[in-house]
């Protein structure tokens, strides 16, 4: 969901989940830990920021 917070800011809310499509994928997600999950989210948000600046 994307909401306008102000003239120069947009609030991006992601509501979803990251799940493996097979046994190996699910095991890797479980073993990765919370710190790795936060890293994935931060990398994704950085890509969103970069794309928003190119518009």
Rosetta blueprint (number, residue, H / E / L):
1 X L
2 X E
3 X E
4 X E
5 X L
6 X L
7 X L
8 X L
9 X L
10 X E
11 X E
12 X E
13 X L
14 X L
15 X L
16 X L
17 X L
18 X L
19 X L
20 X L
21 X L
22 X L
23 X H
24 X H
25 X H
26 X H
27 X H
28 X H
29 X H
30 X H
31 X H
32 X H
33 X H
34 X H
35 X H
36 X H
37 X H
38 X H
39 X H
40 X H
41 X H
42 X H
43 X H
44 X H
45 X H
46 X H
47 X H
48 X H
49 X H
50 X H
51 X H
52 X H
53 X H
54 X H
55 X L
